C-alpha cells in the first residue's frame, strides 16, 4: 500500500513538473466527479424525506440537486480526460527519455550485458508504456480518497457502526495486493523466455536473416520455437491469473457479507422508528457506493502496484548507475601520450561471475605504436578493449596512461580522446553524412570532415553508390530510407571511427570481420600508415584486434592472448623466431589459405 501511494505521488509530481495547469485541472475535475457520487446520495435522502413529508417545493429543489450531482458523476471525469490525456503522453515520453538516458548514459555496460539485469530492463521497457494508465489511476485515486472520506462522514451520520464498512474493505485490498505480487513474479519469471521469443520474432520479420531462413528451411523451426516459448509463457501467466482471480474473489466475498449486514442494520433502525426513510435510502446508496469504491480501489491499486514495481525498478536502475559512476577523477587527460599505456597485473572477472577472464596481465603499449591483439575466440581480446574504453574497471590491478591511473582520468574527457570501430557496430539510420559524422559530434554536418574520414577508412565507395550521396537517408525505419548491405554498414562504421583525426587511442576491434583475410590485411596495413601519422602528432596508440594471425604482421607489437593471459608479445619476426604459440597458429591459419 505504501509503495502504491508513493508511486501515485511520484506520478503526480512528474505531472506537476510537466504542466501545472493541466495537473490542477485534471485533479480538480477528478475530485469533483468523485465527490459528486456521495453528494447525490445525500440529495436522494433530502428528496425522499421531502416526498414522504409531502413538501413539493423542497422535493423540487432536492430533485435538481440529484440531477446536478448525477450529471457531475457522469461528465466531470470525462472532462478531466481532456486535460490528463495530453499530460499522460508527455509523462510517458519523459519516462522513456529517462530510461534512455539512464541505460545509455551510464559509464559501463554491465547492465546491458548481464542476463539478469537485461531481464529487468526488458520488463522495465514493457512497463514504461503503462505510465499513461498510471497517471489515470493516480488522478482517480486522489478523487477516490476524498470521496471515501466524505462517504465515511455521511455513514457516521446514519449510524456510527456503518463506519466499520470500510474496514471490511481491507481483505479485498490485501488480497488484491497479494494477487498483484503473484502476477509481477510470473512476469519476471517469464522475462527471459519473452526476450528470446521476441528475438525469434525479429529473426522471422527482418530482412537480414530472411535469406538464410529460406535457404536452410528454418521457417518451421523458428515458428515452432516461438510458439513453444509463448505457450510456456502463457501457461505460466494463466496459472498466475487464476491464482490472483481466486484471491480477489475471496476478498470481495468478505466485503459483500459486511455490506449486507450494514444494510440490515439501518433497515432495522428505520422499522424501530429511529431513522427516516431518507436515512435508509442514504445508507443503501452509500453502502452501494462503498462497494463500488472498494472495487475501484482494488482495480486502481492493481494498476498502482504495477506502476510501483516500475518505480522501484527505476530507482534500482538509478541507484545502480550512480554507484558505478567513476569517482576520484582528479587526473587530467594528457594532451599527448609521452611513454605509453601500461597494464599492471590486471585481473578481471565479469560482475556476478566467478570465472576469471583476464589474469595477471602485464603489458605496455609504447606511445605512437601500433599494437595487434590476436587470439582464439573467447581468449580475452575484447575484454582488454572494454577495459581500455572503461566499459568496465579491472577487478584488481590498474591501467596507467603514462604514469596516471586511467580510472582517475575523467571518463568523458578520456572517451573524447579515443576513437573505436567494433565488430558489433551500430547501424545508425540517419542521413549518411550524420551516420558517419557522429564519430566527432562538433563536425557531424561537416561535409569535408566526413569525406576525409571515409577516405581514411577507405570507405568512400559506399557513398558513391548512393543515389543522393551523403544526403541519402539510410535504413528501412524510414519510408524513403535506403537499406545497405552488411559490408556497407560496416564501412560506414569504420568511417565513423576515423572522424577524430588525432585520437590518443584508436581501437579497431575486429571491424572488418565481414572481409576475407587478404582484404583485412590490406586494410590494416593502410590503417597502420595512418596510425604512424597520429603517433608522431600525439603519441597516439592504435590497437588492432583480430583472430586472424596472418593479417597483422605490420604491427609494431603483436600480443597473443590465450586463456585470459598474455602468452607472447613481440614483433612478427620475433614471434616467428621464438617458434611459440604465435608461430604455430600463424602457420596453421596460413596453411588454410593455400
Secondary structure, DSSP 4 states (H G I P E B T S, - for coil): -HHHHHHHHHHHHHHHHH-HHHHHHHHHHHHHHHHHHHHHHHHHHHHHHHHHHT-HHHHHHHHHHHHHHHHHHHHHHHHHHHHHHHHHHHHHHHHHHHHHHHHHSSS--HHHHSHHHHHHHHHHHHHHTTHHHHHHHHHHHHHHHHHHHHHHHHHHHH-GGGGGGGGGHHHHHHHHHHHHHHHHHHHHHTHHHHHHHHHHHHHHH-STTHHHHHHTT-HHHHHHHHHHHHHHHHHHHHHHHHHHHHHHHHHHHHHHHHHHHHHHHHHHHHHTTSS-HHHHHHHHHHHHHHHHHHHHHHHHHHHHHHHHHHHHHHHHHHHHHHHTS-----BPPPSS-SSEEEEEEEEEE-TT---EEEEEEEEEEETT-EEEEE-STTSSHHHHHHHHHTSS--SEEEEEETTEEGGGB-HHHHHTTEEEEETT-----SBHHHHHHGGGGGGTT-HHHHHHHHHHTT-HHHHHTSTTGGGPBBSTTSTTPBP--HHHHHHHHHHHHTSSTT-SEEEEESTTTTS-HHHHHHHHHHHHHHHHHHHHHH--EEEEEES-GGG-TT-SEEEEEETTEEEEEE-HHHHHHHTSHHHHHHHHHHHHT-
